[in-house]
Amino acid sequence: MHIDIISDVICPWCFIGKRRLEKALALRPELAAEVTWRPFQLNPDMPADGMERQAYLTAKFGSAAQADRLYRNVAAAGIGVNIPFDFARIRRTPNTRKAHALIGHALAEGTGDAMVERLFRAYFLEGRDIGERATLVELAGEIGLEQSAVEASLDDRVIEERVVAEDRGARRLGINAVPCFIFAGQYAVSGAQEPEFFLPIFDLVRSGAEATA
């Protein structure tokens, strides 16, 4: 079963959605899932070097206090899937275009899921600036990607343009929020749904595959 996941690595609900999908797949161990991570930028107009976190929260939510209330709800949801969000450690909201380029390179190397996981953890648990080139190179090295190839992917304008094109393509399809999960190119699910929500969709995909076998 092929699953396309449209997401952004600075979206906390995307991290939660990843965990919930993993729980759902664990309930259907007979299913072999192949995941492709697709780029989406929550802030496509973000400056290349990002924005100071408090300034970003004020601009997006009206005030840091309002943002704190929203993130308390996110943190509570994170506890349910063993994600100890530490929003206070985040000092800068990054432009994620380079991070998505790195994910594309990791997918080609067969380590896409590991790269996405490491980026999520770096940002939400460690407060790392995942828009910073040196940070991206370091994180890629931690999952075994070769440094010169990583640096080449970060400098590749074609890869970066592909990220932008995929982001725009998702919006043209009506995807305005993430995560969005697309199963076998047929069934789309928006939002970080509970694991049980995915199970009937798995069954639909499996029954369809059996009918055409």
Backbone torsions as a table, in degrees:
resi	resn	phi	psi	omega
1	MET	NA	124.3	179.2
2	HIS	-93.8	134.5	179.3
3	ILE	-125.7	120.5	170.5
4	ASP	-94.9	129.5	178.3
5	ILE	-118.0	113.9	177.7
6	ILE	-91.5	121.1	-171.9
7	SER	-159.1	171.5	172.0
8	ASP	-130.0	141.8	-174.7
9	VAL	-79.1	0.8	170.3
10	ILE	-108.9	15.6	177.7
11	CYS	-98.5	111.1	-178.1
12	PRO	-64.0	-32.5	178.7
13	TRP	-68.9	-26.1	175.0
14	CYS	-67.6	-38.5	176.5
15	PHE	-64.6	-46.1	178.0
16	ILE	-62.1	-43.0	178.9
17	GLY	-61.3	-37.0	176.9
18	LYS	-60.6	-46.9	-179.5
19	ARG	-63.8	-42.7	-179.1
20	ARG	-67.1	-38.4	175.7
21	LEU	-62.9	-42.5	178.6
22	GLU	-59.7	-40.0	177.4
23	LYS	-64.4	-41.0	178.6
24	ALA	-62.7	-43.7	179.8
25	LEU	-65.0	-32.8	177.1
26	ALA	-65.6	-25.5	177.1
27	LEU	-79.8	-11.4	177.0
28	ARG	-127.4	65.3	-173.8
29	PRO	-62.8	-18.0	179.8
30	GLU	-75.6	-13.3	-180.0
31	LEU	-87.6	130.0	173.9
32	ALA	-96.8	116.4	-176.2
33	ALA	-107.3	133.2	173.2
34	GLU	-114.2	122.3	-173.0
35	VAL	-109.8	132.4	171.4
36	THR	-117.8	124.1	179.0
37	TRP	-88.7	125.3	-178.0
38	ARG	-109.6	140.9	-174.2
39	PRO	-78.5	142.8	171.7
40	PHE	-148.9	134.3	178.8
41	GLN	-107.1	116.3	175.9
42	LEU	-58.6	-33.1	-177.1
43	ASN	-128.3	75.7	-174.9
44	PRO	-64.4	-19.7	179.7
45	ASP	-98.3	11.2	179.1
46	MET	-61.6	135.3	174.8
47	PRO	-54.4	151.4	-175.2
48	ALA	-57.3	-32.7	-179.3
49	ASP	-95.5	12.0	176.4
50	GLY	80.4	-164.6	-176.4
51	MET	-145.9	143.1	176.0
52	GLU	-54.9	135.7	-167.9
53	ARG	-58.7	-48.7	-176.6
54	GLN	-65.4	-37.1	176.7
55	ALA	-63.7	-39.9	178.4
56	TYR	-64.1	-46.1	-177.9
57	LEU	-63.2	-39.6	179.1
58	THR	-65.3	-42.6	-179.9
59	ALA	-66.6	-37.6	-174.4
60	LYS	-83.5	-39.6	-172.3
61	PHE	-112.5	-4.3	179.5
62	GLY	96.1	-31.3	178.0
63	SER	-165.6	156.0	176.6
64	ALA	-65.0	-32.7	-179.7
65	ALA	-64.4	-43.1	177.6
66	GLN	-63.7	-41.0	177.6
67	ALA	-61.9	-41.1	179.5
68	ASP	-60.0	-41.1	179.1
69	ARG	-62.7	-43.3	179.7
70	LEU	-65.3	-42.1	-177.1
71	TYR	-73.1	-22.2	173.3
72	ARG	-64.1	-38.9	176.7
73	ASN	-65.6	-40.2	178.2
74	VAL	-64.1	-43.6	-179.5
75	ALA	-61.4	-38.5	178.5
76	ALA	-64.1	-41.2	176.8
77	ALA	-65.6	-36.2	179.2
78	GLY	-62.6	-37.0	179.9
79	ILE	-58.5	-35.5	-178.9
80	GLY	-66.4	-18.0	178.9
81	VAL	-122.9	24.9	174.7
82	ASN	60.9	38.7	172.6
83	ILE	-111.8	107.3	179.2
84	PRO	-86.1	73.9	-178.5
85	PHE	-51.3	138.6	176.9
86	ASP	-129.7	73.6	-174.9
87	PHE	-63.6	-27.1	-178.3
88	ALA	-64.7	-22.1	-179.1
89	ARG	-79.8	-16.4	-177.1
90	ILE	-77.0	121.2	-178.6
91	ARG	-105.5	-18.2	-175.6
92	ARG	-145.5	134.6	173.4
93	THR	-92.6	119.5	-172.4
94	PRO	-89.9	162.0	160.6
95	ASN	-77.5	129.4	-172.7
96	THR	-99.9	11.8	-176.6
97	ARG	-61.5	-44.2	179.6
98	LYS	-67.4	-36.1	177.6
99	ALA	-61.9	-40.4	178.3
100	HIS	-67.9	-36.0	175.9
101	ALA	-62.0	-40.0	178.3
102	LEU	-65.1	-40.8	177.7
103	ILE	-61.5	-40.6	177.6
104	GLY	-60.0	-41.7	177.4
105	HIS	-64.9	-43.0	-179.7
106	ALA	-63.6	-38.5	176.8
107	LEU	-59.2	-42.7	179.7
108	ALA	-64.5	-26.0	180.0
109	GLU	-93.4	1.6	178.7
110	GLY	81.5	16.3	-177.8
111	THR	-126.4	29.8	-176.9
112	GLY	-60.2	-46.9	-177.6
113	ASP	-64.0	-41.3	178.9
114	ALA	-63.9	-36.3	180.0
115	MET	-68.9	-43.9	178.6
116	VAL	-61.5	-45.0	178.9
117	GLU	-59.1	-44.1	-178.3
118	ARG	-66.8	-37.3	177.9
119	LEU	-66.5	-43.9	176.8
120	PHE	-57.5	-48.7	-176.3
121	ARG	-65.7	-40.0	-179.5
122	ALA	-61.4	-42.7	-176.2
123	TYR	-77.1	-51.7	-170.2
124	PHE	-86.5	-24.0	-178.9
125	LEU	-104.6	-29.5	-174.7
126	GLU	-111.0	-10.4	179.9
127	GLY	68.7	26.8	-178.8
128	ARG	-77.3	151.3	176.9
129	ASP	-87.5	98.0	-175.6
130	ILE	-86.0	13.5	168.5
131	GLY	-98.1	-8.3	-176.6
132	GLU	-86.7	129.7	-175.3
133	ARG	-57.0	-48.3	-177.2
134	ALA	-60.7	-37.5	178.3
135	THR	-64.7	-44.0	179.7
136	LEU	-62.6	-42.5	179.0
137	VAL	-62.6	-42.6	-179.9
138	GLU	-64.4	-46.0	-179.1
139	LEU	-63.7	-39.0	177.8
140	ALA	-63.0	-39.1	177.9
141	GLY	-63.0	-33.6	-179.2
142	GLU	-65.3	-26.0	178.1
143	ILE	-100.9	10.4	171.8
144	GLY	94.7	11.8	178.1
145	LEU	-81.3	142.2	-175.5
146	GLU	-75.1	133.3	-169.0
147	GLN	-61.9	-45.8	-175.6
148	SER	-65.0	-36.6	178.3
149	ALA	-68.7	-37.7	177.2
150	VAL	-63.1	-47.3	-179.4
151	GLU	-62.3	-38.3	178.4
152	ALA	-63.6	-40.1	-179.7
153	SER	-66.8	-34.5	179.5
154	LEU	-71.7	-23.9	179.6
155	ASP	-94.4	-6.5	-172.6
156	ASP	-80.3	111.6	-178.7
157	ARG	-66.2	-31.5	179.7
158	VAL	-63.3	-43.6	178.8
159	ILE	-63.6	-43.1	-179.4
160	GLU	-64.4	-40.4	178.0
161	GLU	-65.7	-32.5	177.6
162	ARG	-67.2	-38.3	176.3
163	VAL	-59.2	-48.4	-179.7
164	VAL	-62.5	-42.2	-178.6
165	ALA	-64.8	-40.9	179.2
166	GLU	-67.0	-39.3	177.4
167	ASP	-59.8	-48.8	-179.5
168	ARG	-65.0	-37.0	178.6
169	GLY	-63.2	-40.1	177.8
170	ALA	-62.0	-41.8	-179.9
171	ARG	-66.5	-36.7	177.9
172	ARG	-64.4	-27.7	177.6
173	LEU	-81.1	-1.3	178.1
174	GLY	94.6	9.8	178.5
175	ILE	-85.3	110.8	-177.4
176	ASN	-110.8	-12.6	-178.1
177	ALA	-143.6	155.9	-178.7
178	VAL	-131.6	158.0	9.2
179	PRO	-78.6	155.8	171.1
180	CYS	-132.0	125.2	-177.3
181	PHE	-108.3	129.7	177.7
182	ILE	-119.7	119.5	-174.2
183	PHE	-102.1	122.8	177.4
184	ALA	53.9	28.4	179.2
185	GLY	67.1	12.8	-172.7
186	GLN	-125.0	-40.0	-171.9
187	TYR	-116.1	123.4	-178.5
188	ALA	-109.3	137.8	177.2
189	VAL	-128.4	124.7	178.6
190	SER	-100.3	141.3	174.9
191	GLY	92.4	163.0	-179.5
192	ALA	-84.1	74.7	-175.8
193	GLN	-71.0	157.6	176.3
194	GLU	-64.9	153.1	-176.2
195	PRO	-52.8	-40.3	-176.5
196	GLU	-63.9	-24.0	179.9
197	PHE	-63.7	-32.5	-175.7
198	PHE	-77.3	-21.9	-169.8
199	LEU	-61.8	-44.4	177.2
200	PRO	-62.0	-30.7	179.1
201	ILE	-70.4	-41.4	174.9
202	PHE	-55.9	-43.8	-177.9
203	ASP	-65.7	-38.1	176.7
204	LEU	-62.0	-45.3	-180.0
205	VAL	-62.4	-43.5	-178.5
206	ARG	-66.3	-42.9	-179.6
207	SER	-66.2	-35.6	176.6
208	GLY	-65.2	-40.8	178.9
209	ALA	-66.0	-38.4	-179.7
210	GLU	-68.8	-34.9	-178.4
211	ALA	-69.0	-28.4	-178.4
212	THR	-97.6	-2.0	-178.4
213	ALA	-73.0	NA	NA
